[in-house]
Amino acid sequence: MADAGAFSYTNKKGQTYYLHTREVTLKNGRKQTIFFFARDVRPQYALQAVPAGYMVMETERTGMPVLKRSGKK
């Protein structure tokens, strides 16, 4: 089920993935925001656009999309 508000990416194999974000707590107690792609839309985590400073790349072997920081640090 596609959601018009979720950012989608279609890979070279024709599979569509949707971008999500979530805040997780690491073992040391620190909170960190993660970004991930899923084949379905999870409304509570879906993002409408790629975050500033990131770009979508595709892994060569699997075709899975990933976020990569763009530009210089």
Buried (B, 14 or more C-beta within 10 A) or exposed (E): EEBEEBBBBEBEEEEEBBBBEEEEEEEEEEEEEEBBBEEEBEEEBBBEEBBEEBEBEBEEEEEBBBBEEEEEE
